[in-house]
Amino acid sequence: MKFLDGLSEDIKKNLLEQLRVLWTHASTAIEGNTLSLGETAFVLSEGLTIRGKPLKDHRDIEGHARAVDLVFALVKKDEITVEDVFELHRLVIDEQILDVYKPVGAWKKENNAVNIAVGDQQRMLEFSNFWEIPQLMERWLHLLNAEMQPHKEPEDLLKSYARLHLSFVAIHPFWDGNGRIARLLSNLPCLKAGYPPIIIENERRYDYLTAIGEYQLAHGTPSLNTELIHEGDLVNRFSSFCEECWQQSLSLVEQAHALQQSRDYTISQSRDPSL
C-alpha cells in the first residue's frame, strides 16, 4: 500500500495499528459496541477485557480487527471472490448459537426488512430477495473488482466507495453484519490505489444512516431486473459525506510521514553537524 512508502518499519507498524484500531472502534460503535477508542486499543494490544463491558463487545472488537487484517491482505489479490466475502463474514460475526436461518459465512436464507425514518417520512423497506442474492452478489463482486484499479484519483475513489457501499447495504446479503462488511470491502479500491481507508465516524452515525436511508427510500432495493446502483445526486451527497470522514485516516498518515521526515532530518544532522 503506497501510503506506507518511505516509512521505517516501526512507524509503518504503528500506523497500520492506528488505522486498525480506529476502523474497528468506529465501525463497531456504529453497531452499538460500547468500548471507547482507548478501550478498543487496550483490548487489541493487551488481549485483556475491560471490567463492566459485555463479553460480546470484546468478541466483536477482536473479530473486526482480524477482518481488517484480512482486508489489508486482500489488496494483494487480483480478484476478490465469494469465499473472501464469506471469510470476512465469519470473522465479523462471532455467533455462538447455530441457526440454519442465520448462517455465518453464507448468504441469508430468508428475506429481511428494516424500518427507515428520514425527516417526516417513515417506511418499512424489504431488502433484496434471498433467492436472488447469489446472482446479485456476483454482479456486485464484478463491480468491486472493476473498481480496484491502482491509479485512481481520490475523487474517483470516493465515488467507488459510495457506489459499492450503497449497493451492498441495499442488497443486504447477510442476516447480520452487512454494514460492517460494506465498510470493509468498499475500501478495497482506496487501498489498492495506495490510499488509507475511509473510516465512517461513529459520532456521525445519524448523518451516515440518514444518507443511506434517503438513497434506499428513493431507489428501493436491487433485484435481477434493476440496476445495481442508481447514479445521481444521492450518490454524490454520500460521496461528499465520506470525503469528510476520510480526513481522519488521511490525518494519521500525514502525522506518520511528518514523524518520518523529522527522524530522517535528525539522523542526517547527527551524521553531518555542518548541515
N, C-alpha and C positions, 0 to 999 in steps of 0.2 A: 504494500500500500504506500503510495507516493508521499502521503503526508508524514510518513516516518523517515523519509530520506534525509540523510545528513545528521541524524541524531545518534548519540552514543547509546550503547546497549542499555545502560541503566535508565537513561532518560526515556528511551523508546518503551522499555518495560513499564515504567511508571505512567507514561501517557496512556498506554493501552489499558492499564488497570483503572486509571481515572475514568476513561470512557466506558469501560465495562461496569464500573460502579454506578456512574451517572445514568447510563442507559437502563441498567437493571432497576435502580431505585425509581426512576421516573415512570417506566413502563408498568411496573408492578403497583406503584402508588395510584396510577390511573385506575387500576382494577380494584383498589381498596386496601392494598397492603399498608400496614401501619408502621413499618420500620422507617426511621428517618434516613437521610443520606449518610450521616455519620454511623448510624447503627448498621446500615447495609454494608458499608466499608469494613466495619469491625467483624461482622459475621463472615464475610468473604475472605478476609485476611487471616483471621484467627480461628475460624471454624467453630466458634462458640455461639451459644444462644444468648439472647437478651432477656433478662428476667421480666416476666409480666407480659411478654409478647407471645402471640399464638404460634404454635409449632408449624402450622400451615404457612404462616408468613415467612418463616425461615426456609421452609422447603421451596416455596415459590421463588425466593431470592436466589437460592443455590441453583435451582433448575434453570432460571432465566440467565444467570451468569454463564452456565455451561452452554446454553443456547447461543449467547453472544460469541463465545469461543468458536462454536461451530460455524457461525456466520462469517467470522474472520477467515476460517479455513475454506469456506465455500467460494470465497473470492477467487481462489486459485483455479477453480474448476472452469472448464469450457462450457458446460451445460448443467443447469440445475434440474434435478429430476423430482418425480413424485416422492421417491423414497427419501430424498433430502428434506422435503417438506414434512413428511411423516416423522422423521428423526427429530426435527425441531419440535414438533408437537409432543413427542414423548418426553423431551427434556422440559418443556414449559409446563405440561400438565402432570403433576405428581398425584395421581388419583389412586387412593388405597382400595376403594371398593370397585370391583369389576362390574360393569353393566353393559350388556350387549347393545343397548341403545345409546350408550355413551362411550364409544370406543376411543382409546388413546392410540395415536399413530395410525388413524384411519379416518376416512370421511364419515360424516354424520349418517345415521341410519333412519332418521325421521325428520320431518320438517320442524322448523322453529321460527318463532316470531318475537318481536320486541315492540314496546311502546315508544313512540317518538313524539316529543313535545318541542316545538320550535315556535317561539313567540306565543301567539294566541291559537296556534294550530296544534292539535293532538290527534295522532293516528296510530293504529296498530299496523305494523309492517311485517309481512312474512318474507323471509329470505328465500333464496333460490331453492327449488325443489331438490330433495336429497338424491333422487334418481338421475338428475342432470349434472350433479356435482363432478363426476369423473371427467365428462367432456368439457364442462365449463372450466375446470382447473387445468385441463390440457391446453385450452386456449389461453388461460392466464399465465401458465408457465412459458408458453410461446412468447407472450408479450414480455415477460420478465427477461428471458434470455435475449430477446431482441434489444431490450433497453440497456443491457450490460455491455457497454462499449468503453474502451479505455481512454478515449479522448473527448469526452463530453464536457461542455462548459457548465458552470453552476446553474445558470438559468434553465438549461435543458435537463439537468439532474433533478431540479425541483419539480419540473413537470413530470418526469419519470416517476418520482416518488409519489406525487399526487395521484397519477393515473393508477399505479399499482396498488396503492393503499386504498383508495376509494372503491376500486373494483373488487379487491379481495374482501373487504368487510361487507360489501353489498352481496357478494356470493354467500359469505358466511359458511364455509365448507365444513367446519368442525362444530361439535356440540358446545365446545368452550375453548377459550384461548385465541379466538380469531383476532382480537385487537393486538395482542402481544406478538402473534405470528406475523401479522401485517406490518407492524412497526419494525420487525426484524428483517423480513425478506425484502421489503420495499427499499431498504437501504443498500442492497447489493449493487445497484448501478452507481451509487455515490462512492462506495468503497472500491469498486472496480476502476473507476475513473481517478482514484487517488485522493479522494476527499474523505473527511471523517463522517460518521453517521449523523443524520438528522434525528435529534432526540426531542420528542414532544414533551414540553414542560408540564409536569403534573399539576403545577399551580394554575395552568390554563386549561384544565380538564373541561370546564364548561364551554369555553370557546371551541375547543377541539371537537367535542361531541356535537355541539350545535352545527359546526361546519359540515360534519359527516351527515347529521340528520337532515340538514337543508338539501344536500345532494340527493339523499335517498328519497325524501319526500317528492322531489322534483322528477326523479328519473326511475323510481321503483328499483326492483332487483333484476339482475341479469337472468336471462333464460337462453335456451338454444336458439330462440327466434329474435333475440335483441342484440344490440351492441354490448360489448363488454364494458366499455367506458363511453360516456357522453361528454365530449369536449365542450367547453364553453366557460361562461363567467364563474360558475360554482367551482369548477376545477381550478381556475386561475386564482380564485379567492383562497381556496385551500392551500394552493402552492405558496401564496404570499404569507399565509399564516405559518407554514412550515419554514419559510425563509427566516422569519423572526425567531423561531425556536432553534434553528440551525446555529445561531450565534453562540450558544453555549459550548458546543463541541469545537467550533472554529476558534473560540477564545482559548480553550485548553491547548489546542495545537499551537496557537500563536505564543502562548506562555512557554511551552516546551522548547520551541525554536529560539525564543529570546534567551532562555537559560543556556541553551547550547552555544549561542553566539557569545554570551558573557563568559562561559567557560573557555571557549576557544581563544578569546581575547586575553583572558588571564594567563592561559598557558603560553601563548605567544609572547606576552610581556615577561614572563619568568625566564623564558629561554633567551630573550634579547631585550634587556632593560633599556636599550637605546631607542626602542620603538616608541 
